[in-house]
């Protein structure tokens, strides 16, 4: 008979081994793997809320002899929890496979936690509400909250490792695959890695070759599932053969358990794309916007907070540079040049003037080492990148971001667009004062096509992998890159 049945109940080898010294008493009762992520989110929310309340009450009792404003502590905890959980969830930190990676959890949880508080500190400074919060209580909350969040990850690591080792998760499934998709070894690995217990695996022959054998396999699968403790059927098949799939699903409807599809074949790539509905019509997003509405709002808030804070703190330096430029050479203090921004819209970028020329035509010569057009003060400004500071006004205006692909002059933009594939994709986001390409060594003149191709490669990676944590990382790396002074002239 042209079919295969594999029984996994007698397997004794496991992918996950219990941690040393574990007794597995955590798993006296089996749990469903589907509850892990929601449970982890709830626990994080409880940790953040309890640490905010505890830190505030204890600090105020010690210093003022009264518990303080409980509503304020709770409201602050709600904001911190919402931001932290949203960012952590966007980085898949609540997935079972991620919770098992303790080192990664420590690194990302600490980074997200610090970013949330830096962000809220900047917002508080802008709105002038930071004085209403106790610095001591906030610092205590930052330290104790982070410590407990990391401790919870250690508990999750032990809990999940033990559970996978002793099959402590309750989800037992049956896998049914079409003959064409049988050779996918990754599927079995993914299922077992996520705590699913594979009871049986049935392989269906092609209907056009052996319809009778196919019916027998389906009947045998139904017989083995009926009356058992199987909780789910997973079907892996090529969606191009939907007529055969529809017949299989009709047969499986006699069983009162869920059936899930794992698409195989070329069309499976469509299922990895986002979808939404327009009325009753389901649409697949073949090309998504680089950021959601929420992400754009977070990015914009971050940009305004950083730019406004920077302008206030750097005002004496800006005035000093302006005076030095005026004394050093003739010409305007601010140099304006047309650049292409989001969606190809043109805007005027602001920079401190560093050269004796003000080129903004169809042909623009890039600055080179020992360029005689660069003024004395201009050379120092370029080495330190202080000539870029007026672009903080571009950020406030909305034509630029703090971090993003660096904008090129319109003349160069048109040239590069013809030479480099996917170059226009850089315009899917706002350009930035600094970018991923710049902190990876692609700063300054682009001498060859290979240079611009590499710069574009880094820019596109940034667009596809954007996060607030990445922006903070790039800002830190920018400081280091400026101190090195490489490719700055």
Residue pairs with C-beta under 8 A, 6 or more apart in sequence:
1 213
1 216
2 205
2 209
2 210
2 213
3 202
3 203
3 204
3 205
3 213
3 214
3 216
3 217
4 182
4 201
4 202
4 203
5 200
5 201
5 202
5 203
5 217
5 220
6 200
6 201
7 199
7 200
8 197
8 198
8 199
8 200
8 201
9 199
14 164
14 165
14 167
15 164
15 189
15 192
15 193
16 100
16 161
16 164
16 165
17 161
17 165
18 24
18 161
18 162
18 165
18 166
19 157
19 158
19 161
19 162
22 158
22 161
22 162
22 165
24 162
24 165
24 166
24 168
26 158
26 159
26 162
26 163
26 168
27 162
27 163
27 166
27 168
30 168
30 169
30 170
31 163
31 168
31 169
31 170
32 169
32 170
32 171
32 231
33 96
33 169
33 171
33 194
33 195
33 196
34 171
36 94
36 96
36 99
36 160
36 195
37 94
37 95
37 96
40 94
40 99
40 156
41 85
41 89
41 94
43 152
44 81
44 84
44 85
44 88
44 149
44 152
45 81
45 85
47 145
47 148
47 149
47 152
48 77
48 80
48 81
48 84
48 145
48 149
49 74
49 77
49 78
49 81
51 77
51 141
51 144
51 145
51 148
52 73
52 74
52 76
52 77
52 80
52 141
52 145
53 70
53 73
53 74
53 77
54 144
55 73
55 137
55 138
55 140
55 141
55 144
55 145
56 67
56 68
56 69
56 70
56 72
56 73
56 134
56 137
56 141
57 67
57 68
57 70
57 73
58 140
59 68
59 134
59 136
59 137
59 140
60 66
60 67
60 68
60 134
60 137
61 67
61 68
63 136
68 134
68 137
72 132
72 133
73 137
76 133
79 120
80 116
80 117
80 120
80 145
83 116
83 119
83 120
84 112
84 113
84 116
86 294
87 112
87 115
87 116
87 467
87 468
87 469
88 94
88 108
88 109
88 112
90 467
91 108
91 112
91 467
91 469
92 98
93 99
93 105
93 108
93 109
96 160
96 193
96 194
96 195
97 193
97 194
98 104
98 105
99 105
99 153
99 156
99 157
99 160
100 157
100 160
100 161
100 164
102 153
102 154
102 157
105 150
105 153
105 156
105 157
106 150
106 153
108 469
109 146
109 149
109 150
109 153
110 146
110 150
111 469
111 472
112 469
113 142
113 145
113 146
113 149
115 468
115 469
115 472
117 138
117 142
118 472
119 301
119 302
119 305
119 468
121 130
122 302
122 305
122 306
122 309
123 301
123 305
124 130
124 133
125 305
125 309
126 304
126 305
126 308
126 309
160 195
162 168
163 169
163 195
164 193
164 195
167 197
168 195
169 195
169 196
169 197
170 231
171 195
171 196
171 197
171 231
171 232
172 196
172 197
172 198
172 199
172 228
172 229
172 230
172 231
172 232
173 191
173 196
173 197
173 198
173 199
173 230
173 231
173 232
173 233
173 234
174 198
174 199
174 200
174 201
174 202
174 221
174 224
174 225
174 230
174 232
174 233
174 234
175 187
175 188
175 191
175 198
175 200
175 201
175 202
175 233
175 234
175 235
175 236
176 201
176 202
176 203
176 204
176 221
176 233
176 234
176 235
176 236
176 248
177 184
177 187
177 201
177 202
177 203
177 204
177 235
177 236
177 237
177 264
178 203
178 204
178 206
178 236
178 237
178 238
178 241
178 244
178 264
179 203
179 204
179 205
179 206
180 206
180 237
180 238
180 264
180 265
181 236
181 237
181 238
181 264
181 265
182 203
184 236
184 264
187 236
187 262
188 198
188 201
191 198
191 234
192 198
196 232
199 224
199 228
199 230
200 221
200 224
200 225
202 217
202 218
202 220
202 221
203 217
204 214
204 217
204 218
204 237
204 248
205 213
205 214
205 217
206 214
207 214
207 244
207 247
218 248
218 251
218 252
221 233
222 251
222 252
222 254
222 255
225 233
225 255
225 257
226 255
230 257
231 257
231 258
232 257
232 258
232 259
232 260
233 252
233 255
233 257
233 258
233 259
233 260
234 259
234 260
234 261
234 262
235 245
235 248
235 249
235 259
235 260
235 261
235 262
236 261
236 262
236 263
236 264
237 244
237 245
237 248
237 261
237 262
237 263
237 264
238 263
238 264
238 265
238 267
238 268
239 245
239 261
239 263
239 264
239 265
239 267
239 268
239 271
240 265
240 266
240 267
245 261
249 259
252 259
263 270
263 271
270 284
273 284
273 285
273 286
273 288
274 284
274 285
274 288
275 282
275 283
275 284
275 285
276 282
276 283
276 285
277 283
289 428
290 428
290 429
290 463
290 464
290 466
291 299
291 429
291 466
295 466
298 468
299 401
299 466
299 468
299 471
300 398
302 402
302 468
302 471
303 395
303 401
303 402
304 395
304 396
306 395
306 402
306 475
307 392
307 393
307 395
307 396
307 402
308 396
310 389
310 392
311 318
311 392
311 393
311 396
314 389
314 392
317 386
317 389
318 389
318 390
321 352
321 377
321 381
321 386
321 389
322 333
322 352
324 377
325 333
325 352
325 353
325 375
325 377
325 378
326 333
328 375
328 376
328 377
328 378
329 356
329 375
329 376
329 377
331 353
331 356
331 358
332 353
332 358
333 352
333 353
334 350
334 351
334 352
334 353
334 390
335 350
335 351
335 352
335 353
335 354
335 355
335 358
336 348
336 349
336 350
336 351
336 360
337 348
337 349
337 351
337 359
337 360
337 409
338 346
338 347
338 348
338 349
338 360
338 409
338 410
339 346
339 347
339 348
339 349
339 407
339 408
339 409
339 410
339 413
339 431
340 346
340 407
340 408
340 410
340 413
340 427
340 431
341 347
341 399
341 400
341 407
341 427
341 430
341 431
342 399
342 427
342 428
342 429
342 430
342 431
343 427
343 428
344 424
344 427
345 399
346 410
347 394
347 399
347 400
349 391
349 394
349 399
349 400
349 407
350 390
350 391
350 393
350 394
351 387
351 388
351 390
351 391
352 378
352 381
352 386
352 387
352 389
352 390
353 375
353 378
353 387
354 374
354 375
354 377
354 378
354 379
354 381
354 382
354 387
355 367
355 371
355 373
355 374
355 375
355 378
356 373
356 374
356 375
357 373
359 365
359 409
360 409
360 410
361 411
362 411
363 411
364 409
364 411
364 412
366 412
366 445
366 446
367 373
367 374
367 382
367 444
367 445
367 489
368 445
368 489
369 489
370 489
371 489
374 382
374 489
378 387
379 489
380 386
381 387
382 488
382 489
383 485
383 488
383 489
384 482
384 485
384 488
385 482
385 488
388 433
391 400
391 433
392 433
394 400
395 401
395 402
395 433
398 430
399 430
400 407
400 430
400 431
400 432
400 433
401 429
401 430
401 431
401 432
401 433
402 432
402 433
402 434
402 471
402 475
403 432
403 433
403 434
403 435
403 436
403 462
403 470
403 471
403 474
403 475
404 429
404 430
404 431
404 432
404 435
404 462
405 426
405 429
405 431
405 432
405 435
405 437
405 459
405 462
405 463
406 431
406 432
406 434
406 435
406 437
406 438
407 413
407 431
408 416
416 423
416 446
416 452
416 456
417 423
417 424
419 449
419 452
420 449
420 452
420 453
420 456
422 456
422 460
423 452
423 456
425 460
425 463
426 456
426 459
426 460
426 463
428 463
429 463
429 466
434 474
434 475
434 478
435 458
435 459
435 462
435 474
436 458
436 459
436 461
436 462
436 470
436 474
437 443
437 454
437 455
437 456
437 457
437 458
437 459
437 462
438 478
438 481
439 474
439 477
439 478
439 480
439 481
440 458
441 486
441 487
442 451
442 454
442 455
442 458
442 487
443 481
443 486
443 487
443 488
444 487
444 488
444 489
445 451
445 487
445 489
446 452
446 455
462 470
462 474
482 488
